[in-house]
């Protein structure tokens, strides 16, 4: 069984092991694969694993031996699943492996804004606290989360986990979800509509899928409905947010702050406005990347391949 991993570095930069996958066949792991290299490198493969390398119809039609494509992520839009199905190729993904890690990232970004730890640590390394006349100092607004309203757009695995943490902070949780109100956990209220969620949230966190209807869900119009004191967190998908509009709202003081772990183009162009916007914390799409989450990713990826080989494929998306 010839198995090719097209872009293994993102999941495993060297701190995990490919040994269990290698036990299943003849395995070649590439750190990264350019679009022009995909067909050549995949030639003869029966099993192809990809994270961000695109597998489109043209590639699929040029790989006659291919039987299985495993996406090393939850989102599988990098694969033309229709073309794969037409060729009898099974496509799988890896759901819910990073729920705890992404939820943790939400609050890492939020606490960075509310407590400004990085700022004070940097100042104290230059002696500011040592020179201070009083036992403490602060020069930025500090915000207590207890009693504030935490708004959530989308209430899947990650949204649900985030809600639980927000409740533990003593926050009021309001969710925009397709689930009925009585199906939401205790302490979580169902928003009537997006306008209510926008106007009432002190913190708004995005956890919905990216679709035609949710692209630029956060834009100049929706930002204008939020409190000037509110904080936006996006660990979902970059295009959920109109980045130019968000940067303008931050720079003008129409929004207190934002924490974003995802951008519309990754890596971003150097002129992406959120990289320089006032009180905007940007991190390089690392919410999923704890060693624990990546080990789960590896474990499920191997299990998916084993199940396919044994004739009982799991996590099939086509």
N, C-alpha and C positions, 0 to 999 in steps of 0.2 A: 504494500500500500504506500504510494508516494504522497507525502504530506508536505505542503509548502506553507510557511508562515511569511506573509508579505511584509509586515511591519510590526515585528515583535518588540521593538525597543520600548514603545510607550508603556506596554503592560509589564515588561520585564527588562529593565535596563541592566540587569546582572545580579539582582538580589533574590531572584526566584530561580526555580529549576525547571528546565524543559524535559527532564528525564522521563517522566510518566508519559508524555506525548511521544518521545522518541522510542519508547517501548512498543508503540503501536505500528511502526512502519519505518520507511526511509524518510527521515525528516530533514528539511533544510529551513533554517530560520534566517530571514533577512531583517536587519534593523529597520530599514526603510526601503520603499520601492517607488521610484518615479513612475508617472503614468506611461512613459515610453518604454519602461522595462517590464511592465506587468505581464504581457503575453509571453515574452521570452522566458521570464523566470517561472511562470506557471505551467509551461509546456509539460505535458505528461502527468500533471498532478491529478489525482483522483479526489483529494481533499485539499481545500484551500482555506486558510484562515486569514482574515483581514480585520483591521481596526478602522483605519481611515482611508486605506487605498480603495479607490472606486473600482467596482466590478460591474461594468455596464454590458449592454447587449452585445456589442462588438467583441468584447473580451470573452464573454460566455460562448459566443458562436465560434471562436477560434480555439476553444479548449475542449476537444471532443472527448477526452478521457474524464472530464470533471464530473463528479457525482455528488459532491457536497461542498457547501460554502458555510463556514462558521464565522459569524461576526463576533469579534472580541469586544463587544459593547452591547448596551441595551438597544440603542437606536440602530436601525438597519437600512437607512436610506442610502447607504453607500453601495448597495447591491440592487440591481434590477431584478426584483423578485419575480416579476411577470415573465421575463425572458428565461430565468432559471426554471420556473415551473414548466414552461413550454418544453424545456429540454430534459425534464424529469430530474432536475438537480434540487436537492433538499437544501434549504437555507435555514440556519438557526441563529438565535441571538442569546444573550446572557442577561436575563432580567434580575432586578432587585439585588444585585451583588454589592452595591455601594450605598445603600439606604442610610446606614448609620453614619458613614463617613461624610456624605453630602449634608445630612442634617447637622452634623457637627460644624461643617464649613459655614452653614447659614449663620450660626451663632458666633463663629469666629469673626465673620465680617461685621455682624451687628455690634458685637462688643468692642471691636476696633473703633467703631464710630461713636458709640455711647461713652466709652471710657478713655479713648485716645491713648492707650498704653504705649504705643510705639513712639508717639511724640514726647511723652514725659521721660521715657527711657533714654531717648536720644539726647534730650536736654540735660539729664542728670549725668550722662557720661562726659559732658563738657563742664560739669561742676556747678550747674545752676542751683540745685538743691543745697549743695554745700555752702553756697554764698547767700542763701536765702535768710532773711531776717526772722521769719516765722518757721514753725515746725512743719508747715505744709504750704503748698501753693497750687493754684490752678489758673489757667488762662484760656480755658475752653469750656463750653457748657457740658455739664455731666448729667446724664439722664438715667433715672431709675426705671427699669422695665416693669416692675410690679404695678398692676393696675392699668397699664397701657393696653391698647387694642392691637392684636397681632392679626393681620389679614393674610389669608392664604388663597392663592389662585390655583386650583387643582388639588385634589385630595386623594392621590394615590398613595403608594408606599411611603415616598419621601414626605409628601405633604402631611400625612398622618403622623409620621415620626416627629416632624418639626412641631406639629400642634402639641404633642405630648410634652416636648421640652419647653415650649412657650407657657403651657399651663403650669409646669413646675416652677417657672419664674414668677408665677402669680399674675400672668397676663390674661386678658380676655381674648378668646380666639374666635375669629369670624372667618368662615370659609365659603368661597364660591366654588360649588361642586355640583355635579350632576346627580349626586346621591341625595336621597330624600333626607329631610331633617332628622327623622328618627333613626336613620342608619349611621349618623355621625356619633363619635364618641361623646361621653359625658363631658360637659364643659365647653363643647364646640358648638357655636351657633351657625346656622346656615344664612348666608347673605341673600337678600332678595334679588339683588342684581349687582352688576359691576359698579354702578354709580354709588350704591350704598357702601360697598367695600372700599372704594377709593376715598370717599369722604370721611369715613369713620376710622380708618386704619392709622395708627401711629407708626406701625411697621407693616410693610407690604412685601410678601415673599412669593416669588413666582415658581410654580411647580407643575404647570400645565404642559401638554405636548405642543410642539410647533406645528401648526396647520395654517391653511390659508386664512382662517378666521382669527387666529391668535397672533399672526405675524404683526409686529408693531402694535401689540395690544397696549403697550405703554408708549404714548406719543404725546405731542404737545397738548392735545385736547384732554386726554385722560390725566396727564400730569397736573393740569390746571385745576382738576377736581380734588386733588390731594391737599392735605394740610401742609403749610409751609414748614412745619416742624417735623414732617414725616420722613421716614427712611425707607428706601427701596432696596430690596435684596434680590439679585437674580443669580441663581445657581442652576437654572433650567436650561434654556437655549438662548443664545445671543440675540437672534432676530426677534425674540419676543419684545425687544425694546428698540425704539427709534433712538439710536445713540446720540445723534445731533440734538434732538429735542431734550433728552435727559441732561446732556452737558449744559445746554442753555439754561435749563431750570436750576441746576446746581450753581452755575456761575452767577445767576441773577438772585440767588437766595430764595427762589420759589420752592425749593426742596432742601431739607436740612442736609441729607447725605445719601449716599448709595454705596452698596457693596456688590460688585459683579465678579463672578468667577468665570463667566462665559461672554464672548463677544461674537459679533456677526461674522467676522473673518478671523480665523485662528491659524497661525499667529497673526496679530493685528498689523495693519500698516502703521507706520511710525506717526502718522497724522491722525490716528483715531482720537476723537475729541475726549473720550472718557479717560484716556491715559493722563490727561492734564486738567481735568475738570476739578473744580473746588470740592473738597471733602468727598471725593470719589475714591474708594478703595478697590483696586483691580488686582485680581490674582490670576495666574496663568492656567485656568481650567484644571485645578488640582484637587477639587473636592472629592473626586473619585479615587485619588492616587495614594491613599494610605497603603502601607504594606499589607494590612489585613484585607482591605477590599481587593487589592490586586491578586492576593493569594486565592480569595474566593473566585475571582474572575478566572484564574488559571484552573482551579479545581473544576468549575462548571464547564469551562471550555473543553477540558479533557474528557469529562463525563459525557458531554454532548457527542464528541467524536466516538467514544466507546459505544454509546447507545446506538449511534448510526451504524457502526460496523456490525453490531449485533442484531440489526434489523428492527430496533425499537427507538427510532429517533425521538428526541425530546426538544422542547423549546423551538419547534418549527414555526416559522413565520410566513411560509408560503404554501 
